[in-house]
């Protein structure tokens, strides 16, 4: 359902989704390294959000 929904969006919105999807892996790796080096509550929370978005894109929920 979500793959079909993506094509109903305007072209500029689909372009932004594609950019965000491709940027999630480098952001997740950077945030993982940052969390391992300087673990704070905010870093762990942010890593969870980024990983959740990455998994949602990977499983095509978005």
Helices and strands as residue ranges (DSSP letters): H 2-6, H 11-37, H 41-58
